[in-house]
């Protein structure tokens, strides 16, 4: 069953927190991964792999660069589940 946007956001926040130590409450849809959350490319790849496992989706490497904000990632995962 596909997760709701809120469930995806909460799951991503948990993954980001585990990988970077950033408070899960700071991980919001309008936040940029690199600008606001200061996540480097290596951490981003780990987050993507963990998100793929958690939500049962595939995020190709060439799509990762398009996931600028947390909201972009939530939308991508939601659409990939459909």
Secondary structure, DSSP 8 states (H G I E B T S, - for coil): ----HHHHHHHHHHHHHHHH---GGG--TT-BTTTTS---HHHHHHHHHHHHHHHT----HHHHTT--BHHHHHHHHHHHH-
